[in-house]
Amino acid sequence: MLNQQSIIGIVGSGAMGSGIAQVAATAGHTTIIFDTNNSALEKAKTNLFNSLNKLVEKQKISEEKAKSISKLTTYTGSMEDLKSCNLIIEAIIENSDVKKNVFKSLESIVDSTCILASNTSSLSITSIAASCQKPERVLGIHFFNPATLMPLVEIIPGVATDNQLALTCKTLIDGWGKITVMAKDTPGFIVNRVARPFYSEALRIYDEQIADISTIDWAMREIGGFKMGPFELMDLIGHDVNYIVTETVWTQFYFDPRFKPSLTQKRLLEANFLGKKSNRGFYDYREGAVLKEAKKDETLGKYIVNRILCMLINEACDTKYLGIASTNDIDLAMTKGVNYPKGLLKWADEKGLENVLNTLNELYEEYQEDRYRACILLKQMVKQNKTFY
Ligand SMILES: NC(=O)c1ccc[n+]([C@@H]2O[C@H](COP(=O)([O-])OP(=O)(O)OC[C@H]3O[C@@H](n4cnc5c(N)ncnc54)[C@H](O)[C@@H]3O)[C@@H](O)[C@H]2O)c1
């Protein structure tokens, strides 16, 4: 159904849409980008030009390849121009009603075989699909930012999606050099759900004054082996994005205390201390600002890493237990989508599932909070002396 000749439509020429378009055109597809905002289209055009020039300079692609990518990419302010597309990936504002209207309009333009996908990070694919006359042709295709560099793509069939169609899209995007994983349509899919404790447990440790932000970041980097600590990463992502994802996942999971956001982060957002982009977040990026030194205490560092890691593993276990994704896909998602040093389920095997369960049980005992309840699968596996791999 989809092949090298398939025409790819992109709705929304912002950060994600323009990146996805570049990936599709690089794979040799005629790619049509539609946006209602003319200046966004102009910006996307300039960005592609600059990005291709850089790639040529760095000898990552030839001049001919750059020319062919440019030639394959067209920009339009008219949705009608997407008429001939075989696959359309929507990457507009994260608003359910606006997305549903776009999908309805697209359906009235394209032919009956065109596949319609959303790049949404947090909205229900099933609900977007339900606004269409043919919900079986609608799915989630979730790229990570920047789409040109991040290898992971989550493929998310909604309740009514034709499974074969989801597999066809998976094969196509594998052919674009991406690493695809399948995820059930649940809040945060894989990555944005499993990664929540990386931020929220670090915030909890900070809120309880067990350690300061520099110490937690130091521990997660130096002892945990993560590329960035939670606070520097939240500052980089921006609290407007990171806090909202946490709050959305928490709300959509009916306020499960496991996903409860931190008031500290909310106050940063309210203060417009959005992180690096506004020069202030958890850290102060203004000139002359003094960075508080980490307390490089090995025992404290190990406690921090073990606590956050066990909470991450617990979330990965639940994702497996609830059939949201396979063991392999969960580990791939976290290593390829957010650069974790190891897959969490592999890490769980290495740490020993019993040790992970003991840490969670100790936290549960101490706090008497549902937030620290161990996943049933973890308990069962410990009882049966099983491992993930
Ligand atoms: N930015 C990220 O890190 C990231 C990562 C993964 C997924 N996403 C998701 O991708 C989508 C797009 O995010 P983004 O960061 O690229 O947003 P963005 O704000 O950079 O770009 C959105 C673009 O959509 C256009 N647009 C808005 N309404 C439109 C409409 N009705 N028709 C056509 N164009 C319209 C806007 O003019 C804008 O150019 C969102 O659903 C977001 O949740 C974002």
The ligand as a Gaussian input file, in Angstrom:
#p B3LYP/6-31G(d) Opt

LIG

0 1
 N        7.957000      19.929000      20.158000
 C        8.173000      18.719000      20.634000
 O        9.138000      18.453000      21.369000
 C        7.242000      17.604000      20.234000
 C        7.696000      16.284000      20.269000
 C        6.845000      15.260000      19.852000
 C        5.545000      15.570000      19.453000
 N        5.123000      16.871000      19.442000
 C        3.752000      17.145000      18.974000
 O        3.838000      17.593000      17.621000
 C        2.796000      18.541000      17.353000
 C        3.395000      19.834000      16.836000
 O        4.300000      20.339000      17.777000
 P        5.390000      21.447000      17.391000
 O        6.284000      21.577000      18.572000
 O        5.947000      21.170000      16.056000
 O        4.450000      22.760000      17.293000
 P        4.807000      24.169000      16.622000
 O        4.052000      25.161000      17.422000
 O        6.278000      24.331000      16.443000
 O        4.164000      24.061000      15.156000
 C        2.785000      23.919000      14.925000
 C        2.502000      24.439000      13.520000
 O        1.140000      24.099000      13.193000
 C        0.574000      25.173000      12.486000
 N       -0.894000      25.075000      12.617000
 C       -1.656000      25.335000      13.717000
 N       -2.949000      25.071000      13.439000
 C       -2.993000      24.644000      12.150000
 C       -4.030000      24.196000      11.289000
 N       -5.299000      24.163000      11.723000
 N       -3.728000      23.802000      10.043000
 C       -2.445000      23.835000       9.594000
 N       -1.409000      24.251000      10.360000
 C       -1.683000      24.648000      11.619000
 C        1.154000      26.418000      13.129000
 O        1.080000      27.526000      12.242000
 C        2.592000      25.975000      13.397000
 O        3.439000      26.300000      12.315000
 C        2.002000      18.658000      18.650000
 O        0.922000      17.779000      18.605000
 C        3.013000      18.230000      19.707000
 O        2.401000      17.708000      20.865000
 C        5.945000      17.890000      19.813000

